[in-house]
């Protein structure tokens, strides 16, 4: 069984021979009563089948008891789960390093919007929930003078480019990481880990609107809104739009119109 486990691990790591062998044993068998048959003309595959206990019944036809084949399939599923766990551990370690070492980049507003737009273009299909959540968070900050905090579940981070976007490009700050459950209920599973990102204090309301626009979310509705809150620190002076006067209200309308123009950057 150790030989089969090694083939499974190599297959998950991208080895072509192991991938072909595992696929053949799992789904390429012909079931014949109490045994399975595989037709293999490739000498390398044939040799591997022989190592796994297959016997040659006739030219290029290899047989194995059905019970053994089912055991191989079950072991493959177990190895797949273990492989995913190892990959997650590697990713968690990489994200920890990014969170610890990342510093805000010195970017102009235009360069920041461009990089945010490139992120959205690259990950728009695979990270739709994250992108909608980020756009909603930017929109949420515009309503408040105190800095907003996003208490994000750690599992939401599935690529190191996400914390790089938040910390290096947008200039957010990590204010806390929690391993405690958020509710005082009895849980069987491990507590959900969260990481708290605090908004960049120097981003203006107008720029928040532009950044949300650069993300091109399908909509601003997001379940992540329940993860947003306010900290004790305030945003920098001049970042909050004044809409409590006629002039402030008028300027807000005008800038909204210009920000929506396709050629505006």
C-alpha positions, 0 to 999 in steps of 0.5 A: 500500500505504501507504493500506491500512497506514493503514486497518489502523492506524486499525482497530486503534485503533478507527476504525469505518470502517477496521474495517469496511473491513479486515474486508470486504477480509479476510473479506468477499470472494467468490472468483471465479477469479483475482479477488475481489468485494465488494458495497458500497453504502455510499458511504464504503466504496465510495470507500475500495475504489476507493482500494485499487485495486478497480474497479466491474464492475457496480452496487455490485460491486467487483473486485480480483485475488486476488493483491492481496487476499492481499497486503493480508491479509498486510500486515494481519497484519504491521501487527497485529504491529507494533501489538501491539509498540507497545502493549506498549512503551507498557504497559512504559513505564507499568509502569516509571513505576508501579514507580518512583513507587508508594508504600505507601498508609496502609491499615488491614488491613480496607481492604487486604483490601477492595481486594484483594477488589475486584481479585480480583472485577474480574480474576478471569477474566482474571488467574487465574494471577497471582491464584493465584500471589499467593495462593500467595506469601502462603501461602509467606511464612507458613512463614518468618521471613525476608522472601519474594521473588517473582522474577516474569517481567516479561511476567506484568504485563499491566496497571498495576493489578497493580504498583499492587496489589503496591506500593501496596495490599500494600506490597511493595517492588521489590528488583531488576529483572533482564535476565539469563537465569536459567539458564546455558544457550545461548539464542537469544531475548532473556533473560527480564526479571524483577522481584523483589517483596519482601514487606511486613515488617509483615503478620502471618501471620494477615493473610496468611491473610486476604489469601489468602482475599480473593483467592478463588483456585481453589486454592493450587497455582501454578507460580509457586512456583518463583519464590519465595525468601527474602531476608536481611531478617527480618519485623517482630517479632510478625508470625510466629505462634508454633505451637511451643507448645500455646497457639500451636497452639490459637490458630492453629486458633481464628483459622483457624476465625474467618477462614473464617466468611463474615461475618468481615472 
